[in-house]
Amino acid sequence: MILTSKTNSKIKALKKLHDKKYRELEGAFLVEGYHLVSEALNKNLVLEIFETPSSQKYPESTLISEEILSYLSTTITPQKILAKVRKPTFNQKVNKIIALNNLQDPGNVGTIIRLAKAFRFDTVIIENLDPYNEKVIRSSQGAFFDINIIPTKNLEAQLIKLKERDYVVYQTLLDQEAIALNDVNFVSNKLVIVVGNEGQGISKQIQNYADYKVYIPIDFESLNVACATAIVLDKIRNKK
């Protein structure tokens, strides 16, 4: 059977997963595309797969029409597959953390999650942005399923707890006290890299918790936050 109606109860429930409150209620979210579905399958997180008949890859998938696929997709030219996925339970050891202070662009957040995996960071703390936003998931390119994701409405409280546990907090910002990145010794395995909002940077309140303030010497006014994060993470890797 092929699901073709927007009023079908299963399709209506899937559509609701675009809403943050419903995702929280269900403990599930949608992923689109063969790569993300494959990554979710590898982690045993897939609840149900949906494909169009002409592109069916998985025998167990539920078939939907092209119209329904477009209705459920958040991309302009969707791949012919999506899946309902349960939220992962993260219990990995937490050593190397990236903390995001009120980032607004889900694409930047997803890219930083991807960078975390690439540079062997195990945890990303995300303040005031839903990590299960479709653009976050898509931009992470599957790294989302391998990283501890900690959403918070209060990064300050998180930093207080981490400092009590002897984590060293490095913050990226332009400040009279800031040290050039090349001169910083990242000596602790228990470290937190804090990056700030795309327009305002790290808030004054959060700056109070810095053990070290770090800036990137460049011949330009500023860098995209994900680009800046990549430079810092690469420097940490090369200093180890």
C-alpha positions in Angstrom: 0.0 0.0 0.0 1.2 3.5 -0.8 0.3 6.4 1.5 -1.1 9.2 -0.7 -3.2 11.3 1.6 -2.2 14.2 3.9 -5.1 13.3 6.2 -3.7 9.8 6.8 -3.1 9.5 10.6 0.5 8.4 10.1 1.3 11.2 7.7 -0.3 13.8 10.1 1.8 12.5 13.0 5.0 12.7 10.9 4.2 16.3 9.9 3.9 17.2 13.5 7.5 16.2 14.1 8.5 19.5 12.4 7.2 21.1 15.6 9.6 21.2 18.6 7.0 20.5 21.2 5.7 17.4 19.4 9.3 16.1 19.0 9.8 16.5 22.7 6.5 14.7 23.4 7.3 11.8 21.0 11.0 11.6 21.8 11.5 11.3 18.0 12.4 13.4 15.0 12.7 13.1 11.2 15.8 12.7 9.1 16.0 13.0 5.3 18.3 11.4 2.8 20.1 8.1 2.4 23.2 9.0 4.3 21.4 10.2 7.4 19.0 7.3 7.4 21.9 4.9 7.0 23.7 6.6 10.0 20.6 6.3 12.1 20.2 2.6 11.2 23.8 2.0 12.2 22.9 3.4 15.6 19.7 1.3 15.9 17.6 4.5 16.2 15.2 4.2 13.2 11.6 3.6 14.1 10.2 3.6 10.6 11.5 4.3 7.1 9.4 6.0 4.3 10.3 5.8 0.6 8.8 6.4 -2.8 8.0 3.3 -4.8 10.3 4.1 -7.7 13.3 4.4 -5.3 12.7 1.8 -2.7 16.0 0.6 -1.1 14.7 -1.0 2.1 12.2 -3.8 1.9 10.7 -3.0 5.3 10.0 0.7 4.4 6.5 2.2 4.2 5.8 3.5 0.7 4.6 7.1 0.2 3.8 9.1 -2.9 6.1 11.8 -4.3 3.5 14.4 -3.2 3.6 13.2 0.4 7.4 13.1 0.3 7.5 16.8 -0.7 4.8 17.6 1.9 7.0 16.1 4.7 10.4 17.3 3.4 12.1 20.5 4.4 14.3 20.6 1.3 13.6 21.9 -2.2 14.7 18.8 -4.0 14.4 16.0 -1.4 16.0 12.6 -1.8 13.4 9.8 -2.0 13.7 8.7 1.6 13.1 9.9 5.2 12.8 8.2 8.5 11.3 8.6 11.9 14.1 8.3 14.4 14.1 8.1 18.2 16.3 10.6 20.1 19.6 9.1 21.1 20.6 8.5 24.7 24.1 9.9 25.2 26.3 8.4 27.9 29.8 8.7 26.5 32.6 9.9 28.7 32.8 13.7 28.5 36.3 15.1 28.1 36.5 17.6 25.3 33.5 20.0 24.9 32.4 22.7 22.6 29.9 25.1 24.2 27.7 27.3 22.0 26.6 30.6 23.6 23.3 31.5 21.9 24.1 30.7 18.3 21.1 31.4 16.1 21.9 29.7 12.8 21.0 26.0 12.8 23.4 25.5 9.9 26.3 26.8 12.0 25.3 24.5 14.9 25.2 21.5 12.6 28.5 22.3 11.1 30.1 22.7 14.5 28.8 19.2 15.5 30.4 17.9 12.4 33.7 19.6 13.3 33.4 18.1 16.8 33.5 14.6 15.4 36.2 15.4 12.9 38.5 16.8 15.6 37.7 14.1 18.2 35.6 16.3 20.6 33.0 14.2 22.3 30.4 16.8 23.5 28.6 19.8 22.2 26.5 22.0 24.6 23.9 24.0 22.7 22.3 27.0 24.4 18.7 28.1 23.4 18.5 26.3 20.1 16.7 23.0 19.4 19.4 20.5 18.4 16.7 18.4 16.6 16.0 21.2 14.1 16.0 19.7 10.6 18.8 22.1 9.5 21.0 21.1 12.4 20.6 17.4 11.6 21.2 18.0 7.9 24.3 20.2 8.4 25.9 17.7 10.8 26.0 15.1 8.1 25.4 12.2 10.5 28.0 13.3 13.1 25.0 14.2 15.3 24.6 10.5 16.1 28.2 10.2 17.4 28.4 13.2 19.7 27.0 13.9 23.2 24.5 16.6 22.5 23.5 18.6 25.6 20.8 21.2 25.1 20.5 23.9 27.7 18.7 27.2 28.5 21.4 28.2 30.9 25.0 27.9 29.7 26.2 29.7 32.8 25.0 27.0 35.1 26.6 24.4 32.9 30.0 26.2 33.0 29.8 26.5 36.8 29.3 22.7 37.1 32.1 22.0 34.7 34.6 24.3 36.4 33.7 22.6 39.7 34.9 19.4 38.0 38.2 21.0 37.0 37.4 21.6 33.3 39.5 24.4 31.8 37.4 26.9 29.9 38.8 28.6 26.8 36.7 31.4 25.1 37.2 32.8 21.6 36.8 36.6 21.6 38.5 39.9 21.0 39.5 41.3 24.4 42.5 43.1 26.0 43.1 40.0 28.0 42.9 37.6 25.0 46.0 35.6 23.9 46.8 34.9 20.3 45.8 31.4 19.4 49.4 30.5 18.4 50.6 31.3 21.9 48.0 29.3 23.8 49.0 26.0 25.3 45.9 23.7 25.5 47.2 21.6 28.3 44.1 19.9 29.7 42.1 16.9 28.3 39.2 18.2 30.3 38.6 21.4 28.3 35.7 23.5 27.1 35.9 25.7 24.0 33.2 28.4 24.2 32.1 30.1 21.0 29.6 33.0 20.8 26.6 34.3 18.9 27.1 35.1 15.3 26.5 38.9 15.8 27.2 39.6 19.4 29.9 37.1 20.3 30.2 35.6 23.8 28.0 37.4 26.3 29.6 39.4 29.1 28.0 37.1 31.7 29.6 34.0 30.1 33.0 35.8 29.8 33.2 35.8 33.6 33.9 32.0 33.5 36.9 32.1 31.1 40.1 30.6 32.3 41.7 31.7 29.0 40.5 34.2 26.4 41.7 33.4 22.9 41.7 35.4 19.6 42.6 34.4 16.1 45.0 36.8 14.4 43.6 37.5 10.9 43.8 40.2 8.3 40.1 40.7 8.2 37.4 42.0 10.6 35.8 38.7 11.4 35.2 35.0 10.5 32.1 32.9 10.3 31.7 31.2 13.7 32.0 27.7 12.2 35.2 28.7 10.4 36.7 30.2 13.6 35.8 27.0 15.5 37.5 24.9 12.9 40.7 26.9 13.2 40.7 26.6 17.0 40.1 22.8 16.9 42.8 22.3 14.4 45.2 24.2 16.6 44.3 22.1 19.6 44.8 18.9 17.7 48.3 20.0 16.5 49.3 21.1 20.0 48.5 17.7 21.5 
